[in-house]
Amino acid sequence: MTGHRDKDLIMAFAVEAQTSETPWDIFQFKGRTRDIWNVCAVEPVWGSEVIEYRLKPKTKVIDWSKVNYDIVPVSYTHKNSPAKYVSHHRCEHGYTLVTGKRIAWTGGECPLPEGVIVDYGLRDSEVVCNVSCRNLYWGGTDADGDIIWFRVTGLADGYSWGEV
Protein backbone atom coordinates (compact mmCIF):
# COMPACT_ATOMS: atom_id res chain seq x y z
CA MET A 1 0.00 0.00 0.00
CA THR A 2 1.36 3.43 -0.93
CA GLY A 3 0.83 6.62 1.03
CA HIS A 4 -1.28 9.57 -0.13
CA ARG A 5 0.77 11.90 -2.36
CA ASP A 6 -0.22 14.91 -0.19
CA LYS A 7 0.46 13.09 3.11
CA ASP A 8 2.85 15.75 4.50
CA LEU A 9 0.47 18.57 3.54
CA ILE A 10 -2.50 16.77 5.08
CA MET A 11 -0.52 16.36 8.31
CA ALA A 12 0.36 20.08 8.32
CA PHE A 13 -3.32 20.88 7.73
CA ALA A 14 -4.34 18.67 10.67
CA VAL A 15 -1.84 20.35 12.99
CA GLU A 16 -2.94 23.85 11.89
CA ALA A 17 -6.63 22.89 12.27
CA GLN A 18 -6.06 22.36 15.99
CA THR A 19 -5.27 26.06 16.55
CA SER A 20 -6.84 27.92 13.62
CA GLU A 21 -10.32 28.46 12.25
CA THR A 22 -8.76 28.87 8.78
CA PRO A 23 -6.11 26.13 8.56
CA TRP A 24 -5.97 26.40 4.75
CA ASP A 25 -4.25 29.82 5.09
CA ILE A 26 -0.88 28.05 5.28
CA PHE A 27 -1.27 26.65 1.73
CA GLN A 28 -1.01 27.84 -1.85
CA PHE A 29 -2.39 26.10 -4.94
CA LYS A 30 -1.99 26.15 -8.70
CA GLY A 31 -3.70 24.39 -11.54
CA ARG A 32 -1.59 21.92 -13.50
CA THR A 33 -1.89 24.07 -16.64
CA ARG A 34 -0.66 27.36 -15.08
CA ASP A 35 2.52 28.29 -13.26
CA ILE A 36 0.98 30.78 -10.81
CA TRP A 37 0.65 30.00 -7.10
CA ASN A 38 -2.47 31.40 -5.38
CA VAL A 39 -3.46 31.59 -1.72
CA CYS A 40 -6.07 29.03 -0.65
CA ALA A 41 -9.40 30.55 0.36
CA VAL A 42 -11.00 27.24 1.38
CA GLU A 43 -9.89 23.78 2.45
CA PRO A 44 -7.74 22.05 -0.21
CA VAL A 45 -9.24 19.31 -2.38
CA TRP A 46 -6.80 16.54 -1.44
CA GLY A 47 -5.93 14.10 -4.22
CA SER A 48 -7.07 16.39 -7.06
CA GLU A 49 -5.57 15.49 -10.43
CA VAL A 50 -5.72 19.10 -11.67
CA ILE A 51 -4.65 21.11 -8.60
CA GLU A 52 -1.25 21.05 -6.90
CA TYR A 53 -0.77 22.29 -3.31
CA ARG A 54 2.23 23.47 -1.30
CA LEU A 55 2.90 25.19 2.01
CA LYS A 56 3.31 28.96 1.61
CA PRO A 57 7.01 29.81 1.47
CA LYS A 58 8.39 31.68 4.46
CA THR A 59 8.83 35.34 3.58
CA LYS A 60 12.34 36.78 3.72
CA VAL A 61 13.23 40.47 3.54
CA ILE A 62 15.76 41.35 0.86
CA ASP A 63 19.20 42.31 2.17
CA TRP A 64 19.37 46.06 1.53
CA SER A 65 23.11 46.06 2.33
CA LYS A 66 23.70 44.19 -0.97
CA VAL A 67 22.18 46.97 -3.11
CA ASN A 68 24.67 49.08 -5.09
CA TYR A 69 23.04 52.49 -4.61
CA ASP A 70 25.41 54.14 -7.10
CA ILE A 71 23.68 52.18 -9.87
CA VAL A 72 20.30 50.95 -8.65
CA PRO A 73 17.57 53.56 -8.02
CA VAL A 74 15.20 53.16 -5.09
CA SER A 75 11.67 54.48 -4.79
CA TYR A 76 10.13 55.85 -1.63
CA THR A 77 7.24 57.92 -0.37
CA HIS A 78 8.02 60.66 2.13
CA LYS A 79 5.94 60.31 5.29
CA ASN A 80 4.44 63.81 4.85
CA SER A 81 3.67 63.56 1.12
CA PRO A 82 1.81 61.13 -1.14
CA ALA A 83 4.31 61.79 -3.96
CA LYS A 84 6.81 59.09 -5.00
CA TYR A 85 10.51 59.96 -5.05
CA VAL A 86 13.49 58.24 -6.66
CA SER A 87 16.90 58.26 -5.04
CA HIS A 88 20.35 56.65 -5.19
CA HIS A 89 20.78 56.70 -1.41
CA ARG A 90 20.73 53.95 1.18
CA CYS A 91 17.21 52.79 2.02
CA GLU A 92 15.23 52.71 5.18
CA HIS A 93 11.96 50.92 5.91
CA GLY A 94 9.29 51.59 3.29
CA TYR A 95 11.54 51.80 0.27
CA THR A 96 11.45 49.58 -2.84
CA LEU A 97 13.71 49.14 -5.84
CA VAL A 98 12.52 51.03 -8.91
CA THR A 99 10.91 48.52 -11.29
CA GLY A 100 10.57 48.79 -15.05
CA LYS A 101 13.56 51.14 -15.56
CA ARG A 102 16.31 49.92 -17.88
CA ILE A 103 19.72 50.41 -16.22
CA ALA A 104 22.99 50.34 -18.17
CA TRP A 105 25.54 47.81 -16.91
CA THR A 106 29.29 47.68 -17.60
CA GLY A 107 30.22 44.68 -15.45
CA GLY A 108 31.27 43.97 -11.90
CA GLU A 109 29.71 42.42 -8.83
CA CYS A 110 25.93 41.82 -8.83
CA PRO A 111 24.31 45.15 -7.80
CA LEU A 112 21.20 43.51 -6.34
CA PRO A 113 20.34 41.35 -3.33
CA GLU A 114 19.10 37.77 -3.46
CA GLY A 115 15.37 37.55 -4.18
CA VAL A 116 15.22 40.22 -6.90
CA ILE A 117 13.88 39.23 -10.34
CA VAL A 118 15.23 40.98 -13.44
CA ASP A 119 15.02 41.16 -17.21
CA TYR A 120 18.39 41.71 -18.88
CA GLY A 121 19.97 42.29 -22.25
CA LEU A 122 23.19 40.82 -23.60
CA ARG A 123 25.79 42.40 -25.85
CA ASP A 124 24.63 40.09 -28.70
CA SER A 125 21.13 41.68 -28.45
CA GLU A 126 19.50 38.70 -26.73
CA VAL A 127 16.93 39.67 -24.08
CA VAL A 128 16.11 37.34 -21.17
CA CYS A 129 13.10 37.92 -18.88
CA ASN A 130 12.12 37.09 -15.30
CA VAL A 131 15.32 35.59 -13.92
CA SER A 132 16.70 35.64 -10.39
CA CYS A 133 19.54 38.18 -10.29
CA ARG A 134 21.72 35.80 -8.28
CA ASN A 135 21.72 33.18 -11.07
CA LEU A 136 23.62 35.46 -13.47
CA TYR A 137 27.23 36.25 -14.30
CA TRP A 138 27.50 40.03 -13.89
CA GLY A 139 31.21 40.42 -14.70
CA GLY A 140 32.10 41.94 -18.05
CA THR A 141 34.54 40.26 -20.44
CA ASP A 142 33.69 42.11 -23.69
CA ALA A 143 32.01 38.93 -24.93
CA ASP A 144 28.63 38.53 -26.66
CA GLY A 145 27.20 36.99 -23.48
CA ASP A 146 27.92 40.01 -21.26
CA ILE A 147 24.99 41.73 -19.56
CA ILE A 148 24.82 45.32 -20.87
CA TRP A 149 21.55 46.38 -19.24
CA PHE A 150 19.05 45.09 -16.65
CA ARG A 151 15.61 46.01 -15.38
CA VAL A 152 14.21 45.07 -11.97
CA THR A 153 10.79 43.46 -12.48
CA GLY A 154 9.94 42.46 -8.92
CA LEU A 155 10.69 39.97 -6.16
CA ALA A 156 10.88 36.19 -6.18
CA ASP A 157 8.25 34.14 -4.38
CA GLY A 158 8.79 34.37 -0.62
CA TYR A 159 10.64 37.73 -0.56
CA SER A 160 9.47 41.17 0.56
CA TRP A 161 10.86 44.72 0.40
CA GLY A 162 10.63 45.36 4.13
CA GLU A 163 9.71 44.04 7.54
CA VAL A 164 7.78 40.78 7.59
N, C-alpha and C positions, 0 to 999 in steps of 0.2 A: 504494500500500500504506500502510495506517495503522499507527501504533505500538500496542503493547499498552497498555490503559488504566492498568495498574499499573506502567508502565515505570520511573518514578522509585523506586517502592517496591521493585521487583525489584532495581534497581541498589543501593539501600541494603542490601538483604538480602545481595547478593553481596559487598559490601564488608565487612559485619559477619561474614559466614561465614568470612572469611579469618583472623579473630582470635578468634572465639568458638565454643564448642561449642553454644551456644543462640542463634543469630542472630535467631530470632523474638522474643526478649525486647524488641526495640526497637519492636515493633508492637502495636497494639490493633485489635480488630475489633468489628463490630456487625452483626446481621442487619438486612436492609432493612425489617423490620416493627417494630423496636424502636429506641429512641433512647438506648441504653445502650452505652457503650464498655467492652470487657473486654480484659484482657491476654491475648495469645496464649500458649498453652501448647505448641503445636506449630507446625511450618512452615505458613505461610498457604497457602490453596488459591487460587492465582492465577487470575483470570478467572472466579471464581464469580459467578453472577447473583444470589445471595441474601445474600452476605456482602461487606461493605465493609471495607477496611483503611486504616489511617493510621499514621504514625510516632507514638509516644508523645509528648505535649507535654512540653517541658522544664518542670521544676517550679520555681516561683518562691515565695519566702517572702513572706508578706504584710508590708507595711510597718507595723510596730507604732507608728511615730511618727505615723501618720495616725489612730490610734484616739482618740476623745474619751472619756477615762476618767471624766469627770464623769457621763457618760450610759450608756456601754456597760460592762456587767459582764464581768469575765474570770474564768475558772476555772483553778485550779491545784491541784496536789498537793504538799504540803510534802515535802521529801526524807526526813524522819524519820517520816512518817505516811502511811498509805494513804488517809486521808480526803480528800475534795474540798473545796476552799474557794472562795468567791466574793469578789471584791474589786473596787474601783474605783480601783486603783492601777496605775501603769505596770508593764508586763510584763517578764519576763525569759524566758530559754529554758525551754520546757516548759509555757507557759501557752497557753490557747485562749480564744476568745470564748465566752461562755455561749450555747448554742443552745436554741431552743424557748421562750425567755422573751419575752413581749410587753413592749415598752418604749415608753412614751409619748413623743411627739415634738411639739415646738411650732414647729419651723422653724429654719433656719440652715444652716451648712455641713455636708456629709455627714460623719457621725461615724465612718465605717468606711473601712478601706483597700480599695484595688482587690483584687478576687479573692474578696470576701465575697458570698455569696448570701443574699437576704432574702425574707421575705413582708412585705407591708405593707398597711395599711388607709388608705383615704382618708376625708375628711370626709363625703363623700356615701354612706358605708357600703360602698363597693366594696372588695373584698379581692383582692389580686394576689399570686400565689405564685411562688417560685423565680426571682427576677430578680437580676441583678448590681446591687449597690448603686450602682455608678458610673454606671449608665444612668438614674438618677432625678433629679428636681428636688426637692431637700430644703428649699428656702426656703419659708416660709409667707406666703401672701397673703390668708388668710381666704376662700379660694375652695373650692368643692366638691372640686377635684382636689388639695388639700393632703394630704400624708402626715400622719396624726395618731398612728400607731403603726407600729412595725416589729418584726420578730423575725428574728434571725440563724438561718439553717437549715443553713449549712455553707459550704464553699469551692467555688469554680469549678474545673473541670478544670484541672490543671496548677499549682495553688497548694497550699502547705502552711502549717501554723502556725509551724513553726520551721525549724531548720537542715536543709538538703537534704543 
